[in-house]
Amino acid sequence: MSLKAAVKVSRRIAEIGRAGWDACAANPDYAANPFVSFDFLDIAEEAGCAVERTGWGPQHLSVEDAEGVAAVMPLYLKSHSQGEYIFDHSWAEAYERAGGRYYPKLLSAAPFTPATGPRLLVRPGVDVDAARRTLLGGAVALCERYDASSLHINFPTPEEWTWLGAQGLALREGQQYHWENAGYADFEAFLGALSSGRRKTIRRERRDAQAVVDIVALTGAEITEEHWDAFYAFYMDTGSRKWGRPYLNRLFFSLLGERMADRVLLLMARRNGRWVAGALNLIGADCLYGRNWGCVEDIPFLHFELCYYQAIEWAIGRGLARVEAGAQGQHKIARGYLPSQVHSAHFIADPMLRGPVEDFVARERAAVEGEMEWLAEEFSPFRQEPS
């Protein structure tokens, strides 16, 4: 089926519509990633989180064929670099010192979400290469229309990343810390794969945390507005201390519970009848994605328990392949989360900036790969098998 030549730009994902968007986002090749679903992106817009006023102006691209929407690309016109987790502030500063204007720029990503997922979404049965070329060409043309400095595609799939490099985009690597399920029967089986010292430490941390709180795992209809009220208080307290201006508002969480409750795992801790901490996760087809954490009481090891150990235990029980615990944090290695590559790809419009960026990311890739190898060798908590 041939594609229609024109690329449509939509200022709200609702203009494309649930049926058309999810026909592409629900492609089995994407393993049901929740962050590119119509609901998640629409919630971020309807709640007023990913909109022009906050510096996230939707510019979603779509391509049609005779059967309807054939391919889509989540895209935002950004007036800053906040909430992205792929850091380009130094590029912006250098370009502006040289007399350039870095903002606005275009970004393809899931808002406020450092999780790998598809960015060039193609409906099953459509020519993937042709659809991707059409979307990418539309995004580059939009750069020219807005006089934007650049186009950034953050956290694409590894296969998309390789394809984007073949189209001439600058390729960047970073690292996160992911837990991989080696077919463990239960949490004790996972502990059995660790060194004796790490097993003892984790058991002690879990015992100490669980001794002072009651922990419940909630999903679907079990999650009520009472839980969201408590979790929002945790989120605001931690977010205000961590980055000054939390990205999500209270309405976002209500809409998430209303439309995506079956894809939400909310881990909540209660002490003396009062909710004191919580961790929000989204459930993918093969992965549990840790997203936000917060607390109103400082309880030793509770962060590790809710964000790491409970997530591992829940993933094992559901047969999920991995847990992605979000950005940064070398302390995760000791809890079984090992270094894992994440990617981004960048089109820089001005050749005067493009050359330095390409040189930087090439050197950075080598450094990231070296650091990942060193961290895995030196700090892995897993038992070393005799050679």
Residue, then its C-alpha position, 0 to 999 in steps of 0.5 A: m500500500s503506497l503512502k500519501a506524500a504529505v506529512k500531517v502535523s497535529r498540535r494535539i494527539a487527539e487530532i490524529g485520534r486513538a484508533g489511528w495512533d494506536a494502530c501504529a503504536a500497538n504494532p507487536d514489534y514494539a512489545a506494547n510500550p505504554f509510553v507511546s500509547f495514545d492514552f499516555l501521550d493524550i493524558a500528558e496533554e489533557a492534564g496540561c503537562a506537555v503543552e505549549r505553555t510548559g515548553w512542550g508544544p505538540q507537533h505530532l507527525s502522521v502519514e496516511d495510506a488508503e487504509g488510514v494512519a500508516a505511521v506516526m511520530p511523537l514530536y514536540l517543539k521545545s523552548h528548553s531542555q527540561g524533562e528530557y534526561i538526555f542532556d544537551h545543555s552544554w550544546a545550547e550554551a556553546y551555540e549561544r555563546a557563538g551567537g546562535r539560537y538553540y531554542p526552539k528545537l524539536l524533540s521526539a520522545a515520551p514526555f518526562t520519561p527516560a524509557t526506551g521505546p519506538r519513536l517512528l511508529v509504523r502500522p503492521g503491513v506498511d513499508v517500514d523504511a518508506a514510512r520512516r523516511t517520510l516521517l524523518g523528512g517531515a521532522v527535518a522540514l519542520c525544523e526549517r519551518y520553525d527555524a529550529s536549531s535541531l531535531h533530537i530523538n531520545f531513547p529510540t529502540p536500538e534498531e531505530w537508532t542504527w537506522l537513524g545513524a544510516q540517515g546521517l544523524a549523530l548517534r549518542e550513547g548513555q547508560q541506565y541500570h536495568w534488572e534482567n530476569a534470568g528465569y528466576a522462580d522467586f526473589e530467593a532464587f534471584l538472591g541465590a545468584l548474588s554473592s553472599g555479601r550482597r545477599k546478606t545486605i539485601r536481606r537486612e535492608r528488606r527486613d529493616a524496611q518491612a519492620v516499620v511499614d506495611i507495603v501494598a501493591l495496587t493495580g487496576a481498580e484497586i487504585t483509588e483517588e485516596h492513593w493518588d492524593a497520597f502519592y501526589a504529596f510524595y511526588m511533590d515533596t521529592g520533586s521539589r527537593k530534587w529538581g525544583r519544579p515537578y513536571l506532573n500535576r495532580l490531574f495527570f495522576s487522576l487521568l492515568g488512574e482513569r484510563m491506564a489503571d491496568r498498566v499501572l503498578l503503585l507500590m505504597a507504604r503505610r505506617n501507623g495507618r498513614w501513607v508515607a511513601g510510594a513508587l509508581n511503575l508502568i507495566g509493559a508487555d515484557c518490562l516493568y518501568g519504574r517512574n516516580w518515587g516519593c516519601v514524607e518520612d525518611i525511613p531507612f532502606l524504604h526507597f530500595e525496598l519500594c523502587y528496586y526489591q518490590a519491583i523485582e519481586w513483582a516482575i518475577g511473579r509475572g514473568l517479565a523480562r526486566v525492570e527499568a528503574g529510570a535514569q542515573g544511580q550507580h547505587k542500583i548496581a549493588r541491588g542487581y541493576l546492571p549498566s545498560q545502553v540507552h540511545s539518542a540521535h540528533f540532527i543539527a541544522d547548522p554545520m558550525l554546531r553539527g561538526p563539534v556535536e558529532d565529534f563530541v558524541a563519538r568521543e562520548r560513546a567510547a567513554v560510555e562503553g568503557e565505563m559500562e564495561w568497567l562498572a559491570e566487571e568491578f561492581s557486579p553483585f552477581r557470583q563470579e563463576p569459576s573460569 
